[in-house]
Amino acid sequence: MEASFKTKVEDKEKKYLEFIRQFKGLIEGENEEISVLANTCAALREAFGFFWIGFYLVRNEQLILGPFQGSVACYRIAKGRGVCGTAWATAQTQVVPDVEAFPGHIACSSESRSEIVVPLITNRKVHAVLDIDSNELATFDQVDKNYLEEIARILSKILYE
């Protein structure tokens, strides 16, 4: 069992490393926020098959829905509310194995079971959050967190520096 788990982790890491290599080429030389975020959603969903993936953008002291792929979503989220608002307020990635156990979870889709939200930050300021939902419990782990944070750093450098 341990060897099988290790293989799955290594396979996931390889997939992320290959994604990041290709992703850098995809967004190189482009800094139009909506366009880059839209293609990021499409590329991540295509590569990993995520149930729902999108960005919420910080605008006028709230998160507003940005580019996404998946079913309809909430338009606005207050700072500190739900997983996205918590990631914004704390400027820290939130990994939620069971959304039903997260206090104040906002259920945009009843099919969402686990979630990861990664803030896009420059100079300690959150500009947006990357929100990814799964329709299975405990989908996201430290590997996802590490590589999605790397993707967020790449995006932040291109779009917000």
For each residue, the residues with C-beta under 8 A, 3 or more apart:
1: 4 5
2: 5 6
3: 6 7
4: 1 7 8
5: 1 2 8 9
6: 2 3 9 10
7: 3 4 10 11
8: 4 5 11 12
9: 5 6 12 13 141 143
10: 6 7 13 14
11: 7 8 14 15
12: 8 9 15 16 143 144
13: 9 10 16 17 143 147
14: 10 11 17 18
15: 11 12 18 19 47 48
16: 12 13 19 20 143 147 150
17: 13 14 20 21 147
18: 14 15 21 22
19: 15 16 22 23 43 44 47 48 147 151
20: 16 17 23 24 147 150 151 154
21: 17 18 24 25
22: 18 19 25 26 43
23: 19 20 26 27 40 43 151 154
24: 20 21 27 28 154
25: 21 22 28
26: 22 23 39 43
27: 23 24 30 36 39 40 154 155 158
28: 24 25
29:
30: 27 35 36 158
31: 36 158 159
32: 35 36
33: 36 37 57 159
34: 37 38 66 67
35: 30 32 38 39
36: 27 30 31 32 33 39 40 155 158 159
37: 33 34 40 41 55 66 67 128 155 159
38: 34 35 41 42 67
39: 26 27 35 36 42 43
40: 23 27 36 37 43 44 55 67 130 151 155
41: 37 38 44 45 53 54 55 67 68 69
42: 38 39 45 46 69
43: 19 22 23 26 39 40 46 47
44: 19 40 41 47 48 50 53 132 151
45: 41 42 48 49 50 53 69 70
46: 42 43 49
47: 15 19 43 44
48: 15 19 44 45
49: 45 46
50: 44 45 53 69 70 132 133 134
51: 70 111 112 133 134 135
52: 68 69 70 71 73 108 109 112 131 132 133
53: 41 44 45 50 68 69 70 130 131 132 133
54: 41 65 66 67 68 69 70 73 130 131
55: 37 40 41 66 67 68 120 128 129 130 131
56: 63 64 65 66 77 84 88 128 129 131
57: 33 63 64 65 66 127 128
58: 61 62 63 88 126 127 128
59: 62 63 64
60:
61: 58 79
62: 58 59 76 77 78 79
63: 56 57 58 59 76 77 78 79 84 85 88 128 129
64: 56 57 59 75 76
65: 54 56 57 68 73 74 75 76
66: 34 37 54 55 56 57 128
67: 34 37 38 40 41 54 55
68: 41 52 53 54 55 65 73 131
69: 41 42 45 50 52 53 54
70: 45 50 51 52 53 54 73 109 133
71: 52 108 109 111
72: 108
73: 52 54 65 68 70 108 109
74: 65 77 106 108
75: 64 65
76: 62 63 64 65
77: 56 62 63 74 81 82 84 85 88 106
78: 62 63 81 85
79: 61 62 63 85 88 89
80: 85 86 88 89
81: 77 78 84 85 86 104 106
82: 77 85 86 102 104 105 106
83: 86 87 94 96 99 102 105 106 115 117 131
84: 56 63 77 81 87 88 106 117 129 131
85: 63 77 78 79 80 81 82 88 89 106
86: 80 81 82 83 89 90 94 104 117
87: 83 84 90 91 92 93 94 117 118 119 126 129
88: 56 58 63 77 79 80 84 85 91 119 126 129
89: 79 80 85 86
90: 86 87 94
91: 87 88 119 121 124 126
92: 87 119
93: 87 116 117 118 119 145 148 149
94: 83 86 87 90 115 116 117
95: 116 140 141 144 145
96: 83 99 101 102 105 114 115 116 117 140
97: 101 114 137 138 139 140
98: 101 102 113 114 137 138
99: 83 96 102 105 107 112 113 114 115 133
100: 105 113
101: 96 97 98
102: 82 83 96 98 99 105 115
103:
104: 81 82 86
105: 82 83 96 99 100 102
106: 74 77 81 82 83 84 85
107: 99 110 112
108: 52 71 72 73 74 112
109: 52 70 71 73 112 133
110: 107
111: 51 71 135
112: 51 52 99 107 108 109 115 133 134 135
113: 98 99 100 133 134 135 136 137 139
114: 96 97 98 99 133 134 136 137 138 139 140
115: 83 94 96 99 102 112 131 132 133 134 140
116: 93 94 95 96 131 132 140 144 145 148
117: 83 84 86 87 93 94 96 129 130 131 132
118: 87 93 129 130 145 148 149 151 152
119: 87 88 91 92 93 126 128 129 130 152
120: 55 126 127 128 129 130 152 155 156 159 160
121: 91 124 125 126 127 152 156
122: 125 127 156 157 160 161
123:
124: 91 121
125: 121 122 160
126: 58 87 88 91 119 120 121 129
127: 57 58 120 121 122 156 159 160
128: 37 55 56 57 58 63 66 119 120
129: 55 56 63 84 87 88 117 118 119 120 126
130: 40 53 54 55 117 118 119 120 148 151 152 155
131: 52 53 54 55 56 68 83 84 115 116 117
132: 44 50 52 53 115 116 117 140 148
133: 50 51 52 53 70 99 109 112 113 114 115
134: 50 51 112 113 114 115 137 139 140
135: 51 111 112 113
136: 113 114 139
137: 97 98 113 114 134
138: 97 98 114 141
139: 97 113 114 134 136 144
140: 95 96 97 114 115 116 132 134 144 145
141: 9 95 138 144 145
142: 145 146
143: 9 12 13 16 146 147
144: 12 95 116 139 140 141 147 148
145: 93 95 116 118 140 141 142 148 149
146: 142 143 149 150
147: 13 16 17 19 20 143 144 150 151
148: 93 116 118 130 132 144 145 151 152
149: 93 118 145 146 152 153
150: 16 20 146 147 153 154
151: 19 20 23 40 44 118 130 147 148 154 155
152: 118 119 120 121 130 148 149 155 156
153: 149 150 156 157
154: 20 23 24 27 150 151 157 158
155: 27 36 37 40 120 130 151 152 158 159
156: 120 121 122 127 152 153 159 160 161
157: 122 153 154 160 161
158: 27 30 31 36 154 155 161
159: 31 33 36 37 120 127 155 156
160: 120 122 125 127 156 157
161: 122 156 157 158
